[in-house]
Amino acid sequence: MNFNTTSSVSTNAEFLFLIHLQTIISIVILIICGSILLIVLFQLGKEKQRQNAKKFFQDMFDQAFLGMGLIDIKGQILTANVSFALMLGYTAFENMPSRDMQFYTEKENTKKELQDSIDLLSNFENAWKKGFLSFEWALYKKNLELIETEIVLNRVLVRNQVMLMFTIGDISERKKIEQLKDEFIGMVSHELRTPLTAIKGTIDLLFDGAVGAVNQEQKNMLIAGKRNIERLTRLINEVLDLQKLRIGKLEMHWTSEDIKSVIEEAVQNIEAQVREKKLNLCMEFDENLPEVIVMDRDRIIQVLINLLNNALKFSSKGSIIISAKSWNTNLQVSISDEGIGISKNDIPKLFHHFVQLAPSQYRKVGSTGLGLAICKQLIEGHQGKIWVNSVLGKGSVFTFEIPIEQTLSS
């Protein structure tokens, strides 16, 4: 029997080669499939992570106490959380009847509401330009109840698109409390004025000897009593002015005035005290001062008298200088003294309500802590600003600026 050994070996080699090739191909396929599976699992894991993260932030967004959302410059609400919807009486953002924020400010289409809508859009535009804006606004709920809100707008970049993120809180209760407080302060202040006027009149009669001769010691006591009544009256007047300023009820009467005559009238009110303390008082006017400036004459005189009185209170020697000059497009008025001065740490506190500086030298003169706060608001009512430069132990310079071309409409 003859065997073809060469053919047999060749066949075996091919067979083994095919087996090895099949094994290699199987391994490669297995690796590829495993890699694909790993990639798929990885992607699924990343997607699950993204979904979990999205759900996490969505839950935080929806459960936030304040209303939150995104809005465009035209007032179209892009998205909002549940708190925003609930604040306006709806169960969810999707159930709200309009995506237009103006919809919730208009119910009767009155001229005031139409103007409010224009002003609201103006706020969105300002926030878009500045990057941040905070303001108070009234919105209608589903049941037509009007609520007071505080809205904060921030310009943000979301998915390469610039939009406004808003947070909104219901401040209706706070507003009611503030109104009650304002009414109470106003009522108490007015009720106190009448008896104080009567007491002051009685003291004047006693001082003039209407009910009998008064010796010097008695006169000194009457003078002290009258001074305290005047101080209390001044406090009441300042509280009333402050409340009117806060609620926007302090009327401004705009007229064209000569700043020199305004300053001279204010100075006349304190000349007696200046002589009594043996201080020097100087007025300096820039040659380029405009002939007239639009202002509320009485309110600017009120500011000047307050600043001059402060200079008097805290000065025991030296000079008080009041100067006026043109500065760019503004009128700049400064009152400088050589008194006790103010420390750097105390300067930021000066223009706040009921603030009195701690050191004993400030306490000696007595103060309501309202004068500078009122000055600040009156100057801001003239579209101006007020500030102070001071060196402790050397004196202070209070300065305010108001626009020279103040318009009557402003």
LINPEMO-V732076 format. One record per helix or strand of 3 or more residues. SS is the DSSP state (2 for helix, 1 for strand). FROM is the first residue (numbers start at 1). LEN is the number of residues. If there is no record, write none. Layout:
ss = <SS;SS>
from = <FROM;FROM>
len = <LEN;LEN>
//
This chain:
ss = <2;1;1;2;2;2;2;1;1;1;2;2;1;2;2;1;1;2;1;1;2;2;2;1;1>
from = <5;67;76;82;93;101;111;132;146;161;172;216;255;259;271;280;293;297;319;330;344;360;371;385;395>
len = <59;5;5;6;3;4;20;9;13;10;36;31;3;10;6;6;3;17;9;7;4;4;11;7;9>
//
